[in-house]
Amino acid sequence: MNLDRFWQLCQKQPSDCNAEVEHLADEALKIVASPGDKKVAPQQLMAVVRATTYFDGVPADVRASTLSEPLLADLLVVYVVDNGGNVRGAQSNDLVSSSVTRAQLPQLARKNLAAALGAPDNAVCQANSFTLLASGNYYESSRLLLSDFWSALAQKSRGPLIVAAPASDALVVACDPSPSQVKQLQGAAEKIWAQAERPLTKSLLQWTPGGWKTWAL
């Protein structure tokens, strides 16, 4: 387990520290008590977006065995096994257990992610508008991986579709923003990133027909 996140949380939000540590202990005990050979169902395989620093506090052997790949800028796609109350990094033996190949994993994980997230009710794209996607879902920022969602949203925008992903549970979507609005978005992203329990990136991302690219002010 990566304890760096809990240390950072306790530094930033001391009032939440005890509850989070108790939850960590409870979930750790469940993991230890669960059978090591428990079969993984294909529906448990998910993809999450995390910062490239995600593995900094993780032992080298765990990092090497966890299935992941670069996304863009300072972001990674990390494949995980969702056990309901806890999530752990997916490894090659999980693919064997679930009868899923490495080639099938990206599409399957995104399909499972789309089912877990559903479509947000407030996903409109009016000119010069901001939309906050923050349902409290652990996977919210991983919506970045759902290409069909962003392609459909971009069709509603007459200009650039720019997204801030400062934290794992929040996205800020700007449709056809003015230059001053982009600067506001950048400032907000930096503030949220600095206070986030799971910070992602201060970079702004632009959706294009070929996928995401880093937005340059």
Backbone hydrogen bonds in HBPLUS format (Angstrom, degrees):
<---DONOR---> <-ACCEPTOR-->    atom                        ^
c    i                          cat <-CA-CA->   ^        H-A-AA   ^      H-
h    n   atom  resd res      DA  || num        DHA   H-A  angle D-A-AA Bond
n    s   type  num  typ     dist DA aas  dist angle  dist       angle   num
A0007-TRP N   A0003-LEU O   3.03 MM   4  6.34 155.7  2.09 153.7 161.1     1
A0008-GLN N   A0004-ASP O   2.91 MM   4  6.16 164.1  1.94 154.7 158.4     2
A0009-LEU N   A0005-ARG O   2.91 MM   4  6.13 155.3  1.97 144.3 151.6     3
A0010-CYS N   A0006-PHE O   2.96 MM   4  6.12 162.1  1.99 146.9 151.2     4
A0011-GLN N   A0007-TRP O   3.07 MM   4  6.33 140.6  2.23 142.4 153.1     5
A0012-LYS N   A0008-GLN O   2.95 MM   4  6.19 156.6  2.00 151.3 157.3     6
A0013-GLN N   A0009-LEU O   2.65 MM   4  5.53 167.1  1.66 159.3 163.7     7
A0016-ASP N   A0013-GLN O   2.96 MM   3  5.68 152.8  2.03 123.7 131.0     8
A0017-CYS N   A0014-PRO O   3.14 MM   3  5.09 155.0  2.20 102.3 110.0     9
A0020-GLU N   A0016-ASP O   3.17 MM   4  6.32 161.2  2.21 155.0 160.5    10
A0021-VAL N   A0017-CYS O   2.94 MM   4  6.16 162.3  1.98 160.0 165.1    11
A0022-GLU N   A0018-ASN O   2.94 MM   4  6.13 158.4  1.99 149.9 155.8    12
A0023-HIS N   A0019-ALA O   2.99 MM   4  6.20 153.9  2.06 142.9 150.2    13
A0024-LEU N   A0020-GLU O   2.88 MM   4  6.13 156.7  1.93 147.1 153.7    14
A0025-ALA N   A0021-VAL O   2.93 MM   4  6.19 158.8  1.97 149.2 154.2    15
A0026-ASP N   A0022-GLU O   2.97 MM   4  6.21 160.3  2.01 148.8 153.9    16
A0027-GLU N   A0023-HIS O   2.97 MM   4  6.19 167.7  1.99 156.1 158.8    17
A0028-ALA N   A0024-LEU O   2.88 MM   4  6.01 153.0  1.95 148.2 156.5    18
A0029-LEU N   A0025-ALA O   3.03 MM   4  6.23 156.2  2.08 147.8 153.2    19
A0030-LYS N   A0026-ASP O   3.13 MM   4  6.44 150.1  2.22 143.3 151.5    20
A0031-ILE N   A0027-GLU O   3.01 MM   4  6.27 155.2  2.07 147.7 153.8    21
A0032-VAL N   A0028-ALA O   2.98 MM   4  6.23 162.7  2.01 150.8 155.3    22
A0033-ALA N   A0029-LEU O   2.95 MM   4  6.07 152.3  2.03 144.0 151.5    23
A0034-SER N   A0030-LYS O   3.01 MM   4  6.07 127.0  2.30 139.9 152.2    24
A0034-SER N   A0031-ILE O   3.28 MM   3  5.25 140.2  2.44  95.5 106.4    25
A0038-LYS N   A0035-PRO O   3.32 MM   3  5.38 156.8  2.37 112.7 111.0    26
A0044-GLN N   A0041-ALA O   2.93 MM   3  5.49 161.0  1.96 119.5 125.7    27
A0045-LEU N   A0042-PRO O   3.21 MM   3  5.67 161.5  2.25 113.0 118.4    28
A0082-ASP N   A0044-GLN O   2.85 MM  38  4.99 166.0  1.87 139.6 143.8    29
A0046-MET N   A0080-VAL O   2.93 MM  34  5.29 165.9  1.95 149.0 153.2    30
A0080-VAL N   A0046-MET O   2.88 MM  34  5.29 162.6  1.91 142.8 148.4    31
A0048-VAL N   A0078-VAL O   2.86 MM  30  5.30 160.2  1.90 150.2 157.0    32
A0078-VAL N   A0048-VAL O   2.84 MM  30  5.30 168.4  1.85 159.1 162.6    33
A0050-ARG N   A0076-LEU O   3.02 MM  26  5.27 159.3  2.07 139.3 145.8    34
A0076-LEU N   A0050-ARG O   2.69 MM  26  5.27 158.9  1.73 165.1 171.2    35
A0054-TYR N   A0051-ALA O   2.89 MM   3  5.37 161.8  1.93 119.9 123.1    36
A0052-THR N   A0074-ASP O   2.94 MM  22  5.37 144.4  2.07 133.9 132.6    37
A0056-ASP N   A0053-THR O   2.96 MM   3  5.19 164.6  1.99 114.8 119.6    38
A0058-VAL N   A0055-PHE O   3.05 MM   3  5.08 165.7  2.07 112.8 115.7    39
A0062-VAL N   A0059-PRO O   3.07 MM   3  5.43 123.8  2.39 106.8 120.5    40
A0063-ARG N   A0059-PRO O   3.03 MM   4  6.34 163.6  2.05 158.6 163.7    41
A0064-ALA N   A0060-ALA O   2.95 MM   4  6.10 157.6  2.00 145.9 151.9    42
A0065-SER N   A0061-ASP O   3.13 MM   4  6.21 142.5  2.27 135.3 144.3    43
A0066-THR N   A0062-VAL O   2.99 MM   4  6.06 132.9  2.22 147.5 158.5    44
A0067-LEU N   A0090-ALA O   2.86 MM  23  5.79 167.4  1.88 164.0 167.1    45
A0079-TYR N   A0067-LEU O   2.95 MM  12  5.55 175.0  1.95 158.8 159.7    46
A0069-GLU N   A0077-VAL O   2.90 MM   8  5.31 146.0  2.02 146.9 156.1    47
A0077-VAL N   A0069-GLU O   2.79 MM   8  5.31 170.5  1.80 172.0 174.4    48
A0071-LEU N   A0075-LEU O   3.07 MM   4  5.47 159.3  2.12 139.7 133.2    49
A0075-LEU N   A0072-LEU O   2.84 MM   3  5.47 151.1  1.92 141.3 150.9    50
A0090-ALA N   A0079-TYR O   2.81 MM  11  5.46 175.2  1.81 133.4 131.7    51
A0081-VAL N   A0088-ARG O   2.75 MM   7  5.44 159.4  1.79 161.2 168.5    52
A0088-ARG N   A0081-VAL O   3.14 MM   7  5.44 161.2  2.18 144.8 149.0    53
A0083-ASN N   A0086-ASN O   2.85 MM   3  5.35 158.2  1.90 168.2 175.7    54
A0094-ASP N   A0091-GLN O   2.92 MM   3  5.38 139.4  2.09 110.7 122.4    55
A0095-LEU N   A0092-SER O   3.06 MM   3  5.24 127.6  2.35  99.6 112.9    56
A0096-VAL N   A0092-SER O   3.18 MM   4  6.60 153.9  2.25 147.8 154.8    57
A0097-SER N   A0093-ASN O   2.94 MM   4  6.11 157.2  1.99 140.3 146.7    58
A0098-SER N   A0094-ASP O   2.98 MM   4  6.11 148.2  2.09 140.0 147.6    59
A0099-SER N   A0095-LEU O   2.90 MM   4  5.78 110.5  2.39 137.1 152.5    60
A0100-VAL N   A0095-LEU O   2.97 MM   5  4.93 157.1  2.02 142.7 146.7    61
A0099-SER N   A0096-VAL O   3.25 MM   3  5.05 153.7  2.33  96.9 104.8    62
A0104-GLN N   A0101-THR O   3.11 MM   3  5.16 127.9  2.39  96.3 109.7    63
A0105-LEU N   A0101-THR O   3.11 MM   4  6.26 132.7  2.34 144.3 156.8    64
A0108-LEU N   A0104-GLN O   3.12 MM   4  6.20 169.4  2.14 162.5 165.5    65
A0109-ALA N   A0105-LEU O   2.82 MM   4  5.80 171.5  1.83 163.5 165.9    66
A0110-ARG N   A0106-PRO O   3.12 MM   4  6.21 153.4  2.20 141.9 148.7    67
A0111-LYS N   A0107-GLN O   2.99 MM   4  6.19 149.3  2.09 144.0 152.7    68
A0112-ASN N   A0108-LEU O   2.94 MM   4  6.25 160.6  1.97 155.5 160.0    69
A0113-LEU N   A0109-ALA O   2.93 MM   4  6.08 147.8  2.03 137.6 147.3    70
A0114-ALA N   A0110-ARG O   2.89 MM   4  6.10 158.1  1.93 147.2 151.9    71
A0115-ALA N   A0111-LYS O   3.14 MM   4  6.40 154.8  2.20 144.5 150.9    72
A0116-ALA N   A0112-ASN O   3.00 MM   4  6.23 149.7  2.09 144.0 152.2    73
A0117-LEU N   A0113-LEU O   2.97 MM   4  6.16 152.5  2.05 152.7 159.5    74
A0118-GLY N   A0114-ALA O   2.92 MM   4  5.78 164.5  1.94 147.8 152.8    75
A0124-VAL N   A0122-ASN O   2.88 MM   2  5.73 131.8  2.12 108.9  94.1    76
A0129-SER N   A0126-GLN O   3.21 MM   3  5.53 127.8  2.50 144.4 136.2    77
A0128-ASN N   A0175-CYS O   2.86 MM  47  5.77 124.7  2.17 149.0 161.6    78
A0175-CYS N   A0129-SER O   3.11 MM  46  5.59 158.0  2.16 151.3 158.2    79
A0131-THR N   A0173-VAL O   2.82 MM  42  5.01 148.5  1.92 142.3 152.0    80
A0173-VAL N   A0131-THR O   2.77 MM  42  5.01 171.5  1.78 152.8 154.3    81
A0133-LEU N   A0171-LEU O   2.79 MM  38  5.05 171.3  1.79 156.1 158.9    82
A0171-LEU N   A0133-LEU O   2.91 MM  38  5.05 147.9  2.02 135.3 145.6    83
A0140-GLU N   A0137-ASN O   3.09 MM   3  5.32 173.2  2.09 118.4 119.7    84
A0142-SER N   A0139-TYR O   2.81 MM   3  5.20 133.3  2.02 113.4 128.0    85
A0143-ARG N   A0140-GLU O   3.02 MM   3  5.63 163.0  2.05 116.8 121.2    86
A0141-SER N   A0168-SER O   2.92 MM  27  4.97 162.2  1.95 144.7 139.5    87
A0144-LEU N   A0141-SER O   3.17 MM   3  6.12 170.7  2.18 120.5 123.0    88
A0145-LEU N   A0142-SER O   2.97 MM   3  5.78 170.6  1.98 122.1 125.0    89
A0146-LEU N   A0143-ARG O   2.96 MM   3  5.41 169.6  1.97 119.7 123.1    90
A0149-PHE N   A0146-LEU O   3.13 MM   3  5.62 124.8  2.45 110.3 122.7    91
A0150-TRP N   A0146-LEU O   3.39 MM   4  6.80 159.4  2.44 152.3 157.6    92
A0151-SER N   A0147-SER O   2.88 MM   4  6.05 159.1  1.92 157.3 163.7    93
A0152-ALA N   A0148-ASP O   3.07 MM   4  6.16 160.7  2.10 145.6 150.2    94
A0153-LEU N   A0149-PHE O   3.02 MM   4  6.23 154.3  2.09 144.0 151.6    95
A0154-ALA N   A0150-TRP O   2.85 MM   4  5.93 156.2  1.91 146.2 152.5    96
A0155-GLN N   A0151-SER O   3.24 MM   4  6.45 140.2  2.41 138.2 147.2    97
A0156-LYS N   A0153-LEU O   3.01 MM   3  5.41 149.0  2.11 108.3 117.5    98
A0157-SER N   A0154-ALA O   3.08 MM   3  5.17 152.4  2.15 102.9 111.4    99
A0176-ASP N   A0160-PRO O   2.73 MM  16  4.84 154.7  1.79 158.7 163.1   100
A0207-TRP N   A0161-LEU O   3.04 MM  46  5.72 162.1  2.07 162.7 168.3   101
A0162-ILE N   A0174-ALA O   2.91 MM  12  5.13 163.4  1.94 159.1 159.4   102
A0174-ALA N   A0162-ILE O   2.72 MM  12  5.13 165.9  1.74 169.2 171.4   103
A0163-VAL N   A0205-LEU O   2.72 MM  42  5.15 163.4  1.75 154.8 160.8   104
A0205-LEU N   A0163-VAL O   2.86 MM  42  5.15 172.6  1.87 155.2 157.7   105
A0164-ALA N   A0172-VAL O   2.85 MM   8  5.07 160.0  1.89 146.6 153.4   106
A0172-VAL N   A0164-ALA O   2.98 MM   8  5.07 160.0  2.02 144.9 149.9   107
A0201-THR N   A0165-ALA O   3.18 MM  36  6.00 159.0  2.23 140.2 145.0   108
A0200-LEU N   A0166-PRO O   2.82 MM  34  4.96 165.2  1.84 117.1 118.8   109
A0170-ALA N   A0167-ALA O   3.38 MM   3  5.43 167.4  2.40 112.0 110.5   110
A0168-SER N   A0198-ARG O   3.03 MM  30  5.60 142.1  2.17 149.8 161.5   111
A0181-GLN N   A0178-SER O   3.03 MM   3  5.09 119.3  2.41  98.7 114.2   112
A0182-VAL N   A0178-SER O   2.97 MM   4  6.31 149.1  2.07 154.0 163.2   113
A0183-LYS N   A0179-PRO O   3.14 MM   4  6.46 153.7  2.22 144.7 151.0   114
A0184-GLN N   A0180-SER O   3.04 MM   4  6.34 149.4  2.14 140.5 149.0   115
A0185-LEU N   A0181-GLN O   2.85 MM   4  6.11 155.1  1.92 146.5 153.4   116
A0186-GLN N   A0182-VAL O   2.88 MM   4  6.16 154.6  1.95 148.3 155.1   117
A0187-GLY N   A0183-LYS O   3.01 MM   4  6.25 159.7  2.05 147.0 151.8   118
A0188-ALA N   A0184-GLN O   2.93 MM   4  6.17 160.1  1.97 151.2 156.6   119
A0189-ALA N   A0185-LEU O   2.90 MM   4  6.07 157.7  1.95 148.9 155.2   120
A0190-GLU N   A0186-GLN O   3.07 MM   4  6.32 155.4  2.14 147.8 153.6   121
A0191-LYS N   A0187-GLY O   3.14 MM   4  6.40 153.5  2.22 145.3 152.1   122
A0192-ILE N   A0188-ALA O   2.94 MM   4  6.18 168.6  1.96 157.4 160.1   123
A0193-TRP N   A0189-ALA O   2.92 MM   4  5.93 161.0  1.95 146.0 152.1   124
A0194-ALA N   A0190-GLU O   3.10 MM   4  6.20 154.4  2.17 139.2 145.3   125
A0195-GLN N   A0192-ILE O   3.11 MM   3  5.28 134.8  2.32 100.7 112.9   126
A0196-ALA N   A0192-ILE O   2.91 MM   4  5.81 119.3  2.29 148.3 164.4   127
A0215-TRP N   A0204-LEU O   2.81 MM  11  5.30 177.2  1.81 141.4 141.9   128
A0206-GLN N   A0213-LYS O   2.78 MM   7  5.39 169.5  1.79 163.9 167.6   129
A0213-LYS N   A0206-GLN O   3.00 MM   7  5.39 141.4  2.15 143.0 155.0   130
A0208-THR N   A0211-GLY O   2.86 MM   3  5.04 143.3  2.00 128.6 140.7   131
A0211-GLY N   A0208-THR O   2.86 MM   3  5.04 166.5  1.87 115.9 119.5   132
